[in-house]
Amino acid sequence: MTEADPHIHVERKVLQAGAAFRNVIVSSLGLVPDTPRVVTTGCGLQVPYVMTSSRPESVTCLACREHAHREHLGFAEQVERLSRMPGAPINGDQAAKVAQWARDLAKRFSG
């Protein structure tokens, strides 16, 4: 990142970013993961973690917004596909809710 880059980005692993994901790790493992100082973004840059956000309204980098949009749509499709498999840990109704959440978030990134 250059000092002239004023944009707010998303992490490349957008679905594994933010407080919600960190809270899952903490509640599952009882460990608090370290916050990285520098992360790779959806647009391919390496920027300080503080220059990223998981909130669509805060992200100003267009390439990162497009990346997050695609990632959330792909996640929605994956959840639906996996829920139809025998022995799936979630049922169709649960999968539909999660997929709708991901599509709603994808829409916010595209807007």
N, C-alpha and C positions, 0 to 999 in steps of 0.2 A: 504494500500500500504506500502511496505517496502522501505527503502531507496535504496535497491539494485535493485528495479524494474526499468529498464531503458526504458521500452516500452512506446510507444504512443498508446493510446487506442481510442475507439469510445464510445460515450455515449450509454447506453442501448436503449434509445429512439432516435435512430440515425436519424430518419426523422424529429425530432423536435429539432435537434441540429444545431448549427452554425449560422452564421450571416444572411443567407437568411431567416431562420425561425423567428429570432428575428426581422428582418426588417418587416416581415408581421404583427407581433404583434404590432409593433410601428405604422405602417401605418393604421392598422385596428382600434386600440384602442387609439392611441395617448399616450400610456404608454410605458416606457422602462422597461422591466423586469430586475430584478437583475441577475447578473451572479452568479451561485452557486460557492462556494469554493470547494466543494467535490461533485463528481457525481458517480453514479453506471454505470459501463461499460458493454459492450456487453459480456465480459467474466465473469462478476459477481463481479469483484473487485470494491472497492471504492477507487478512486484516486482523486488527485487535478484536478480541471477543466483544468488547464494549461497543464496537461499531456494527453489531448484528442485532437482529430482533426476530422474534417468531410471530410478532403481531403484524398482519398485512398492512395496517394503516401506517406503520412506522417505517416500512421498507421503501427506500427511495431508488434503489438500483433496479432498473427495468429488467435486466437479464436475470437478476436474482428473483424478482417477482415471477417471471416466466418459469424459472426452474421450480420454485415452490408450487406454482399452479400445476405443473406436470407431475411433480412428486405426489401431491395430494390426490390427484385424479387416479394415478397408478395405484396408490394405496387403497382407494375406494374399490377399484376393480379387484385387487388382490383379496381384500376382505370378503367380498361377495363370492368370489371363486372358491376360496378356502372353506367358506361356511357350507358349501354344497357337497363337500367331501364327506364320506362316511367317517363317523367318529369325530367330527369337528367340535372344538371346544365351545363354540357359540352357535346359536340357532339362527335361522333365517331372519327373524325379527330383530335380534340383537345386531346382526351383521348389517341389516338395512339401516339401522340407526347410526351405526359407526360410519357406514359408507356415505350417508347423507351429511353427517358432520364433516367428513373429509371433502365432499363436493362443495359444501357451503364455504368452507375455508378456501378451497381452490378458487371459487368464484370471487372471494374477497381479494385474493392475490391478483386476479386478472382485471379487476375493476379500477 
